Amino acid sequence: MMFETFEAFRPHFNALARVGYFKIVSKPVTDRKYKLHYYYRVLIWIFVVTYNVQLVIRSIQTLHCTEQLLGTLFILLTTLNTLGKQMAFNLRVRRIDNIIDVIKGPAFASYNSFHEEIARSNAVSMTRLLKLYHTAAIICGILFTFFPLINKFLGQEALVPGYFPFDTSEAPIFHLVALYMGVNISLQAYGHVTMDCTIVGFFAQAKTQLQIFRYNMEHLLDEFQFEAIPEDRFYFIDEKESCKRPLQKKFVSCMDHYDRVVWFAKEVESIFGEAMIVQFFVMVWVICMTTYKIVGLSLMSAEFVSIVLYLGCMLAQLFIYCYYGTHLKVESELVNDSIYQSDWQSLSPAFRRQLFVLMERCKRTVEPRTAYIIPMSLDTYISVLRSSYALFTILDRK
């Protein structure tokens, strides 16, 4: 039995269902369990929206104090980014279901050992990436929970980002509030990195399918090479009656596969387009304000460790989009090379014209973009870092 392509996404959708960020899709469930999970997702929505409202109110209250405002904004912008992706997942369920159907369907299935090997390799990479980000998110959540408590214990100023209509400076109210905020941050961090890894996994799957398409084109004629060719005349492979229809059918299947991969990549880009716009523009401010906040912290403080780890997560979060976006683009640029290596000399001029038309079709690279303009590439990643540093220098002068 061949490897199922959806196995690369099963851990992701299990994690999303676990935190109530998306419905259960990895296994069949009863109507009762589905309804209970639906109510659980509604509660998570209320929990997340309430937390964001608290941060917004707190930001308005601290407009007079730059330090406190930045301390709230760098968390608020991140959570709003999370909320944007959560809305994309839940308001475009049918389109995501279509994507899942394509992943589970015959178009992306494995049909030989090479297909299975490359599909397994992609699944292992995506699972490792997800586990790495989950670990980082959990550690960040724990540190964000405990650093106010540690500062309080040491007699230092301890502020919890968020609005509360009552005094939170005294124990045990302070401890309960810190725990509430820590759980909220941990939940959203876990859900956020899972959504990021899922979206990146879609692009990685598109890259994997392009690799399979390239292999299929390079070995287009392999199964027809054994056909005996009479010595009295020269035959093109596609001119033999026993090869003509099977070869044409295989070629059409390859073309359909490529069209499906292109549709897949564009559909993912369209579904999460608005969320990606927020992601890139917000990330400039988040990296800038986080760096600005780090400068004013003591190297030995618990908050410094947590903020540095948080900054590392933000940088890595943006990096994986640009990294896998670049991989997808590079893979699509190699498609025409693979078509050229398909032993086209053994084909008739009529069939070569079909290959030529396909090559013209494949000249347009598959490149994920934000707002259909900004490419998700490593060059864009460098540009975002430069913009963040420019904003940081402006804030630092003030």
C-alpha positions in Angstrom: 0.0 0.0 0.0 1.4 3.4 -1.1 2.0 6.2 1.4 -1.0 8.6 1.8 -0.1 12.2 1.0 -2.4 13.5 3.7 -0.1 11.9 6.4 2.1 15.0 6.0 -0.8 17.1 7.3 -2.4 14.8 9.9 -0.4 16.1 12.9 -1.1 19.7 11.9 -4.9 19.3 11.6 -4.9 17.2 14.8 -3.2 20.1 16.6 -5.5 22.7 15.2 -8.5 20.7 16.3 -6.9 20.2 19.8 -6.8 23.9 20.4 -10.1 24.6 18.7 -8.7 26.6 15.8 -10.2 24.3 13.1 -12.7 21.5 12.8 -11.8 17.8 13.1 -10.7 16.5 9.6 -8.1 13.8 10.2 -10.6 11.1 11.2 -14.4 10.5 11.1 -16.3 11.5 14.2 -19.9 11.1 15.3 -22.4 14.0 15.1 -22.4 14.4 18.8 -18.6 14.7 19.0 -18.6 17.1 16.1 -21.2 19.4 17.8 -19.3 19.3 21.1 -16.1 20.2 19.3 -18.0 23.0 17.5 -19.1 24.5 20.9 -15.5 24.1 22.1 -14.3 26.2 19.1 -16.9 28.9 19.9 -15.5 29.1 23.5 -12.0 29.4 22.1 -13.1 32.2 19.8 -14.6 34.0 22.8 -11.5 33.5 24.8 -9.2 34.8 22.1 -11.3 37.8 21.1 -11.7 38.8 24.8 -7.9 38.7 25.2 -7.4 40.9 22.1 -10.0 43.4 23.4 -8.1 43.5 26.7 -4.9 44.3 24.9 -6.5 47.0 22.7 -8.0 48.7 25.8 -4.6 48.5 27.6 -2.9 50.0 24.6 -5.3 53.0 24.6 -4.7 53.5 28.4 -0.9 53.5 28.0 -0.7 56.0 25.1 1.0 58.5 27.4 3.8 56.0 28.3 5.9 54.8 25.4 7.5 51.9 27.3 4.2 50.5 28.5 2.6 51.0 25.1 5.4 49.2 23.2 5.3 46.4 25.9 1.6 45.9 25.0 1.7 46.5 21.3 4.3 43.9 20.5 2.0 41.2 21.9 -1.2 42.8 20.5 0.1 42.9 16.9 1.1 39.3 17.2 -2.3 38.2 18.5 -4.1 40.2 15.8 -2.0 38.4 13.3 -3.0 35.1 14.8 -6.7 36.2 14.7 -6.4 37.0 11.0 -5.2 33.5 10.2 -7.8 31.9 12.4 -10.5 33.8 10.6 -9.1 32.7 7.2 -9.2 29.0 8.4 -12.7 29.2 9.7 -14.4 31.5 7.2 -13.1 29.7 4.2 -13.7 26.2 5.3 -15.1 24.9 2.0 -12.1 26.1 0.1 -9.8 24.4 2.6 -11.9 21.3 2.3 -11.3 21.4 -1.4 -7.6 21.6 -0.8 -7.7 18.7 1.6 -9.7 16.7 -1.0 -7.0 17.3 -3.6 -4.3 16.2 -1.2 -6.3 13.0 -0.4 -7.3 12.4 -4.1 -5.6 10.6 -6.9 -3.9 13.8 -8.4 -1.4 14.0 -5.5 -1.2 10.2 -4.8 2.0 8.2 -5.0 2.2 5.6 -7.8 5.8 4.3 -7.5 8.7 4.0 -5.1 10.1 7.4 -6.0 6.8 9.2 -5.4 6.5 7.4 -2.1 10.0 8.2 -1.0 9.7 11.9 -1.8 6.3 12.1 -0.2 7.5 10.4 3.0 10.6 12.7 3.1 8.3 15.8 2.9 6.0 14.4 5.6 9.0 13.8 8.0 10.3 17.3 7.4 6.9 18.9 8.1 6.4 16.9 11.2 9.8 17.8 12.6 9.2 21.5 11.8 5.8 21.3 13.6 7.4 19.7 16.7 10.2 22.3 16.8 7.8 25.2 16.7 5.4 23.6 19.2 8.4 23.2 21.6 9.4 26.9 21.1 5.8 28.1 21.6 5.4 26.1 24.8 8.7 27.4 26.2 7.7 31.0 25.3 4.3 30.5 27.0 5.9 29.2 30.2 8.4 32.0 30.3 5.7 34.6 29.7 3.7 33.1 32.5 6.5 33.0 35.1 8.6 36.2 34.4 5.9 38.5 36.1 5.8 36.1 39.0 9.6 36.1 39.3 9.8 39.9 39.1 7.0 40.1 41.8 8.9 37.7 44.0 12.2 39.7 43.6 10.3 43.0 44.5 10.7 44.4 41.0 8.0 46.1 38.9 5.7 43.5 37.5 3.2 44.4 34.9 0.8 42.1 33.1 -0.1 43.3 29.6 -3.9 43.5 29.4 -6.8 45.5 30.8 -8.7 44.4 33.9 -11.5 46.4 35.6 -10.0 45.8 39.1 -6.7 46.1 40.9 -4.3 43.3 40.0 -1.2 44.4 41.9 -1.8 42.4 45.1 -1.7 38.6 45.6 -3.4 36.3 44.9 -5.2 38.3 42.2 -1.9 39.1 40.6 -1.0 35.4 40.4 -4.3 34.5 38.9 -4.1 37.2 36.3 -0.6 36.3 35.4 -1.7 32.6 35.0 -4.7 33.7 32.9 -2.6 35.8 30.6 0.1 33.0 30.4 -2.5 30.4 29.4 -3.9 32.8 26.8 -0.5 33.6 25.3 0.4 29.9 25.3 -2.8 28.9 23.6 -2.5 31.5 20.9 1.2 30.8 20.4 0.5 27.1 20.0 -2.3 27.7 17.5 -0.4 30.4 15.7 2.7 28.3 14.9 0.4 25.3 14.0 -1.4 27.5 11.4 2.0 28.8 10.1 3.3 25.2 9.7 0.1 24.1 8.0 0.2 27.0 5.5 3.9 26.4 4.9 3.1 22.7 4.6 0.8 23.5 1.7 3.5 25.2 -0.2 6.0 22.4 0.6 3.5 19.9 -0.8 3.2 22.0 -4.0 7.0 21.8 -4.2 6.9 18.0 -3.6 4.3 17.6 -6.4 6.5 19.6 -8.8 9.3 17.2 -8.0 7.0 14.3 -8.8 5.9 16.0 -12.0 9.6 16.5 -13.0 10.3 12.9 -12.4 7.3 11.8 -14.5 8.4 14.0 -17.4 12.0 12.8 -17.3 10.8 9.2 -17.4 7.9 9.8 -19.8 9.1 7.3 -22.3 10.7 4.7 -20.0 7.9 2.1 -20.3 7.8 2.4 -24.1 11.5 1.9 -24.7 11.2 -1.9 -24.8 9.1 -1.8 -27.9 10.9 -3.4 -30.8 11.6 -1.2 -33.8 11.8 -2.8 -37.3 15.1 -2.5 -39.0 13.6 -1.6 -42.4 12.5 1.9 -41.4 12.8 4.4 -38.6 9.9 4.7 -36.2 9.1 7.4 -33.7 7.9 5.9 -30.5 4.5 7.7 -30.6 3.9 6.5 -34.2 3.6 2.8 -33.2 0.0 1.8 -32.6 0.8 0.0 -29.4 2.4 3.2 -27.9 0.4 6.0 -29.4 -2.6 6.1 -27.2 -1.0 5.0 -23.9 1.8 7.7 -24.4 -0.7 10.4 -25.2 -2.8 9.4 -22.2 0.3 9.5 -19.9 1.2 13.0 -21.3 -2.2 14.4 -20.7 -2.2 13.0 -17.2 1.1 14.8 -16.6 -0.3 18.0 -17.9 -3.4 17.7 -15.7 -1.1 17.0 -12.7 0.9 20.2 -13.4 -2.3 22.3 -13.8 -3.6 20.9 -10.5 -0.4 21.8 -8.7 -0.5 25.4 -10.0 -4.2 25.6 -9.0 -3.3 24.3 -5.6 -0.5 26.8 -5.0 -2.6 29.7 -6.2 -5.6 28.6 -4.1 -3.5 28.5 -0.9 -2.2 32.0 -1.8 -5.7 33.3 -2.3 -7.2 31.8 0.8 -4.5 33.2 3.1 -3.8 36.3 1.1 -5.2 38.9 3.5 -3.6 37.1 6.5 -0.2 37.1 4.7 -0.5 40.9 4.1 -1.0 41.4 7.8 1.8 38.9 8.5 4.4 40.8 6.6 3.5 44.3 7.5 2.9 43.6 11.2 6.1 41.6 11.4 8.1 44.7 10.6 6.7 46.5 13.6 6.8 43.4 15.9 10.5 42.8 15.2 11.2 46.5 15.6 9.4 46.9 18.9 10.6 43.6 20.3 14.2 44.7 19.6 13.5 48.1 21.2 12.1 46.4 24.3 15.1 44.1 24.6 17.5 47.0 24.6 16.0 48.3 27.9 16.0 45.0 29.7 18.6 43.5 32.1 20.6 40.6 30.7 19.9 38.6 33.8 16.2 39.1 34.0 13.6 36.4 33.2 11.8 38.8 30.9 15.0 39.2 28.8 15.2 35.5 28.2 11.5 35.2 27.2 11.6 38.2 24.9 14.8 37.0 23.1 13.1 33.6 22.6 10.0 35.4 21.4 12.0 37.4 18.9 13.7 34.2 17.7 10.2 32.7 17.1 9.1 35.8 15.2 12.1 35.7 12.9 11.8 32.0 12.3 8.1 32.3 11.7 8.7 34.7 8.8 11.7 32.8 7.6 9.9 29.5 6.9 7.4 31.3 4.6 10.2 32.9 2.6 12.3 29.7 2.7 9.7 27.4 1.3 8.4 30.1 -1.0 11.9 30.3 -2.5 12.1 26.4 -2.7 8.7 26.3 -4.6 9.9 29.0 -7.1 13.2 27.2 -7.7 11.5 23.9 -8.2 9.1 25.4 -10.8 12.0 27.0 -12.7 13.5 23.5 -13.1 10.4 22.1 -14.7 11.4 23.0 -18.3 14.8 21.3 -17.8 13.0 18.1 -16.9 10.7 18.3 -19.9 13.8 18.8 -22.1 15.3 15.6 -20.6 12.3 13.5 -21.6 14.1 11.9 -24.6 12.1 14.0 -27.0 14.4 13.0 -29.9 12.5 9.7 -30.0 9.2 11.5 -30.5 7.6 12.7 -33.7 7.5 16.4 -34.6 3.7 16.5 -33.8 4.4 15.2 -30.3 7.3 17.6 -29.9 5.0 20.5 -30.6 2.9 19.4 -27.6 6.0 19.4 -25.4 6.9 22.8 -26.7 3.5 24.1 -25.8 3.8 22.6 -22.3 7.3 24.3 -21.9 5.8 27.6 -22.9 3.1 27.0 -20.3 5.7 26.2 -17.6 7.8 29.3 -18.3 5.6 31.2 -15.8 7.0 30.2 -12.5 4.9 29.2 -9.5 5.9 31.8 -6.9 3.8 32.5 -3.8 3.1 36.2 -3.3 1.7 38.4 -0.6 -1.1 40.7 -2.0 -0.2 39.2 -5.4 2.7 41.6 -5.5 5.3 40.8 -2.8 7.1 37.5 -3.4 7.6 35.1 -0.4 11.3 34.8 -1.0 14.5 35.1 1.0 15.1 38.5 -0.6 11.8 39.7 0.9 12.9 38.3 4.2 16.1 40.4 4.1 14.0 43.5 3.1 11.7 43.0 6.1 14.7 42.8 8.5 16.2 46.0 7.0 12.9 47.8 7.4 12.6 46.7 11.0 16.1 47.9 11.7 15.3 51.3 10.1 12.3 51.7 12.4 14.3 50.6 15.4 16.9 53.3 14.8 14.1 55.9 14.6 12.6 54.8 17.9 16.0 54.5 19.5 16.9 58.1 18.7 13.7 59.3 20.4 
